[in-house]
């Protein structure tokens, strides 16, 4: 009787993972300012070349080394983190380490950003807004506190101005006793839809 050998799974290499990531996510060419923090805690600046659900490519005058973990804050996108898989001549590529739920929300945001000007899209207002005044603190699920100024509010949401790094689109936040999700970015801050 012949012996049945166990099936050997294919070996996963970094290049095979990169090929799989390229097939999974569509890259969007967006040139957006960003800042990134390296593993030593130093902050640097750059500009994105393209972004997708699986990562991004950007250009910087202070490129990090390959394998480094970066925390990036991209204008209109928010926080992205990941590991450097390519770094050459000022061009840097990172693979995102965000969970798939956050990556899916990022894909929705990228689709919106890529198409909103072409299609002249505008957000619908579900309730009339009134001008707001005063300061408030927004708390993220991770416990980060963001100091904000209330620009306007309604029964279904609030627009907030802040000079701090904004939470990711779709992220759950708490303002006082009210819970909500970050709905979109504004020039000076972000808008939160209250959870009902």
N, C-alpha and C positions, 0 to 999 in steps of 0.2 A: 504494500500500500504506500502510495507516494505521500510525502510530507507536505502539508499546506503551509506555505510561508506567510507570515503576517504582512499586510500591505504597509509599505513605507511611505509616509506622507512626503510631498515635495519639500525641499529645504527652502525656507523663506530668506531671501537676501534683501538688503536695502534697495537694490535696483529693481527687484521684482515688486517690492512694496510701492516704490515710486511709480512704476508702470501701472499698477492697480489703482493708485490714487489718481493718476492722470485720466484713466478711463472713467472713474467714478464721478469726478467733478469737472464741470465746464469752467474754464478760466475766463474772467472778465477783465478787460484792459481798463484799469482805472488809475489815474495819477492823483494820489491823495497824500498830503503831508502826514508823516508819522513820527512818533518818538518811540525809542525802545530802550529798555533797561537790560544791561548785560548781567552776567552772573556775579560780578563784583559790585553791582549796585550803581554803576555809572550810567547816566542817561545820554543818549545820542539821538540824532535826527536823520531823517531820510525821506524818500518819496516812493510810494508803491508804483509798480509797473503793471502787475496783474494780481488778482486775488481770486480764490475759489474756496469752496467749502473745506478743502483739505489743506490749505496753506496759502502762501503768497510769495511773490518775488518783489524785492525792493532794491533801491540804489541808495548808497550812503558813502560818505567820505571816511567813515570809521567802521569798516566791516569787521564783524565778530569772527571768531574762528569756527571751523566746521565742528559740529557736535554740540556747540553751546546752546543752552536753553535761554530764550529771550521772552520778555513780556513786552508786547507792543501796544501802543494806543494809536489807532488810525482814525483820522478825521472822518466823520460821518459813519464810521463803522463801530468804533469802540475798541474794547480790549481783545487782543488776540495773543495767544502764547503758543510756543512750539520750539522745535529743535532745528538748528541750522543744518541743512543737508548739502548746500552748495554755498561757497563764498569765494568769489574770484573777481578781481579788478573792480571792486566796489559793488558788485551785483551779489545779492544774498537771497537764497531761497530757504523758506522754513516750512516744515510740515506741522500742521496744527495738532495740539494734544487735547483739544476740546472734545467733550462728549458729542455723539452724533446728533443729539437733539439741538445743541447749540449750533452745530455745523449746518443743520437744515434751516434754522432761523437766519443764519448768515447768508445762505443761498437765496432765501426769499428777499433779504435786504439788497443783495447784489443785483438780483433781477429787477427790483424796483429802481435802483440807482442807474442801471444801464438803460432802462426804458422810459423813465419818467419824463425826460426832456423831449425825446422823440415823439412820444404819444401825448404830450402835454397833460400828463396825469396830475390830478390834485386830490388831496385827502378830503373825504366827505366829513362835514361837521354834523354830529348827531344831536347836538344840544347847543343852545346859544351860550356864549362864554362871556364872563364879566372880568374886567381888569382886577388883578389881585395885587396885594401889597404884603410885605412882610417876608421874613426869613423862615425857612424850614429845613429839616434834616431828613434826607432820604437814606434808608437803610437797605442794603442788599442782603441776599440770602447768606452770603459769605460773611456778613457782619461789617462790611465797609460802610462808613458814614460819609455822605456827600452833602456839603452845605449848599443850599440853593436859595434863590430868590423867586417868589411866586410871581409869574408874569400875568397869567390869567387862569380862570378855572370855570368848571361847569359841574353839573350833576354827574357827568360820566368821566371826567378827567381833569388834568391840570397840566399847564405848561410851566416849565421851570428853567431858570437861567442859572448857570454855574460856570465857574472857571476851572473846576476840577474835572478829572477824567470821568466820562459818562459811563453808565452801565450799558451792557450790550442790548440791542433791540430784542424784545421778547423776554428779557430777564424780569423775574419777579422782584418787586421792591415794596417797601412799607413807608408810608408817610404818616406819622402820628399813629392813629389806630386804623387808618385806611390802607388796604392792600391793593396792589395793581400790577400792571405789566408795562414796561417801557414800549411805547407804540411807535415812536419815530424820533429822529433827531431834528433839532432846530438849530438855526445859526448860532444862538447863544447858549443852547442847552438841550433839553429833551422834553418829550411829552409822555405822560403816564395815563393809561386808561385804567379806571378803577375796576376791580374784579367784582362782578355781581353774582 
